[in-house]
Amino acid sequence: MGAKFGLDFRKTYQTELESLADMVEDGLVALDDRSLEVLPKGEPLLRVMAMAFDQTLNPSVQAHASTV
């Protein structure tokens, strides 16, 4: 996907991928240089994993203009 869109996936989503570290350690997610795979054991938590990439849920990303 990175090559298709011209981005370095690991660099672009570094913070999000780091937030999945516990899930990787628990065997819920497999992560390597080329892919992120939700393992069968992690399927019930797929939405939780996806939330790490949801900018509307990330407080550090400004989704709307700040008030004056």
GIHUPE-V797039 format. One record per pair of residues at least 12 apart in sequence whose ideal C-beta (glycine too) atoms are under 6 Angstrom apart, sorted by the first residue. I is the first residue (numbers start at 0). J is the second residue. Records with the same first field share a line. If there is no record, write none. Layout:
I=J + J
//
This chain:
15=51 + 52
18=51
19=51
26=40
27=40 + 41
28=41
//
